[in-house]
Amino acid sequence: MTIYSVQVAKRGMITLPAKVRRDNQIQEGQMMTLIDLEGVLILVPKALQTDSLANRLAKAWQEQDVDLETMLKTLREVRSEYTS
């Protein structure tokens, strides 16, 4: 895993480092997917099958009697362990 710093410019624009663009074959004008997990941002350089994944997660959580709010609460708790 490599970590890069990027700066937010006018109108929320960010520039992806050239190495990231090359390694991931990201072209100018390409659409990307941004996922906001309540403060954890994930930028994906291709279309996701989010509906399929969401349905699989929902089914698994129902089988385990876990709801989305419980999962998000757990995520926040685990994240706070790393930032404390």
Contact map, one row per residue, 1 for C-alpha under 8 A:
111000000000000000000000000000000000000000000000000000000000000000000000000000000000
111100000000000000000000000000000000000000000000000000000000000000000000000000000000
111110000000000000000000000000000000000000000000000000000000000000000000000000000000
011111000000000010000000000000000000000000000000000000000000000000000000000000000000
001111100000000000000000000000000000000000000000000000000000000000000000000000000000
000111110000011110000000000000000000000000000000000000000000000000000000000000000000
000011111000011000000000000000000000000000000000000000000000000000000000000000000000
000001111101110000000000000000000000000000000000000000000000000000000000000000000000
000000111111110000000000000000000000000000000000000000000000000000000000000000000000
000000011111100000000000000000000000000000000000000000000000000000000000000000000000
000000001111100000000000000000000000000000000000000000000000000000000000000000000000
000000011111110000000000000000000000000000000000000000000000000000000000000000000000
000000011111111000000000000000000000000000000000000000000000000000000000000000000000
000001111001111100000000000000000000000000000000000000000000000000000000000000000000
000001100000111110000000000000000000000000000000000000000000000000000000000000000000
000001000000011111011000000000000000000000000000000000000000000000000000000000000000
000101000000001111111000000000000000000000000000000000000000000000000000000000000000
000000000000000111111100000000000000000000000000000000000000000000000000000000000000
000000000000000011111110000000000000000000000000000000000000000000000000000000000000
000000000000000111111111010000000000000000000000000000000000000000000000000000000000
000000000000000111111111111000000000000000000000000000000000000000000000000000000000
000000000000000001111111110000000000000000000000000000000000000000000000000000000000
000000000000000000111111110000000000000000000000000000000000000000000000000000000000
000000000000000000011111110000000000000000001000000000000000000000000000000000000000
000000000000000000001111111000000000000000000000000000000000000000000000000000000000
000000000000000000011111111101000000000000001000000000000000000000000000000000000000
000000000000000000001000111111000000000000000000000000000000000000000000000000000000
000000000000000000000000011111000000000000000000000000000000000000000000000000000000
000000000000000000000000001111100000000000000000000000000000000000000000000000000000
000000000000000000000000011111110000000000001000000000000000000000000000000000000000
000000000000000000000000000011111000000000001100000000000000000000000000000000000000
000000000000000000000000000001111100000000111110000000000000000000000000000000000000
000000000000000000000000000000111110000000111111000000000000000000000000000000000000
000000000000000000000000000000011111000011110000000000000000000000000000000000000000
000000000000000000000000000000001111100011100000000000000000000000000000000000000000
000000000000000000000000000000000111111111000000000000000000000000000000000000000000
000000000000000000000000000000000011111111000000000000000000000000000000000000000000
000000000000000000000000000000000001111110000000000000000000000000000000000000000000
000000000000000000000000000000000001111110000000000000000000000000000000000000000000
000000000000000000000000000000000001111111000000000000000000000000000000000000000000
000000000000000000000000000000000111111111100000000000000000000000000000000000000000
000000000000000000000000000000000111100111110000000000000000000000000000000000000000
000000000000000000000000000000011110000011111000000000000000000000000000000000000000
000000000000000000000000000000011100000001111111000000000000000000000000000000000000
000000000000000000000001010001111000000000111110000000000000000000000000000000000000
000000000000000000000000000000111000000000011111000000000000000000000000000000000000
000000000000000000000000000000011000000000011111100000000000000000000000000000000000
000000000000000000000000000000001000000000010111110000000000000000000000000000000000
000000000000000000000000000000000000000000000011111110000000000000000000000000000000
000000000000000000000000000000000000000000000001111111000000000000000000000000000000
000000000000000000000000000000000000000000000000111111100000000000000000000000000000
000000000000000000000000000000000000000000000000111111110000000000000000000000000000
000000000000000000000000000000000000000000000000111111111000000000000000000000000000
000000000000000000000000000000000000000000000000011111111100000000000000000000000000
000000000000000000000000000000000000000000000000001111111110000000000000000000000000
000000000000000000000000000000000000000000000000000111111111000000000000000000000000
000000000000000000000000000000000000000000000000000011111111100000000000000000000000
000000000000000000000000000000000000000000000000000001111111110000000000000000000000
000000000000000000000000000000000000000000000000000000111111111000000000000000000000
000000000000000000000000000000000000000000000000000000011111111100000000000000000000
000000000000000000000000000000000000000000000000000000001111111111110000000000000000
000000000000000000000000000000000000000000000000000000000111111111100000000000000000
000000000000000000000000000000000000000000000000000000000011111111000000000000000000
000000000000000000000000000000000000000000000000000000000001111111000000000000000000
000000000000000000000000000000000000000000000000000000000000111111100000000000000000
000000000000000000000000000000000000000000000000000000000000111111110110000000000000
000000000000000000000000000000000000000000000000000000000000110011111110000000000000
000000000000000000000000000000000000000000000000000000000000100001111111000000000000
000000000000000000000000000000000000000000000000000000000000000000111111100000000000
000000000000000000000000000000000000000000000000000000000000000001111111110000000000
000000000000000000000000000000000000000000000000000000000000000001111111111000000000
000000000000000000000000000000000000000000000000000000000000000000011111111100000000
000000000000000000000000000000000000000000000000000000000000000000001111111110000000
000000000000000000000000000000000000000000000000000000000000000000000111111111000000
000000000000000000000000000000000000000000000000000000000000000000000011111111100000
000000000000000000000000000000000000000000000000000000000000000000000001111111110000
000000000000000000000000000000000000000000000000000000000000000000000000111111111000
000000000000000000000000000000000000000000000000000000000000000000000000011111111100
000000000000000000000000000000000000000000000000000000000000000000000000001111111110
000000000000000000000000000000000000000000000000000000000000000000000000000111111111
000000000000000000000000000000000000000000000000000000000000000000000000000011111111
000000000000000000000000000000000000000000000000000000000000000000000000000001111111
000000000000000000000000000000000000000000000000000000000000000000000000000000111111
000000000000000000000000000000000000000000000000000000000000000000000000000000011111
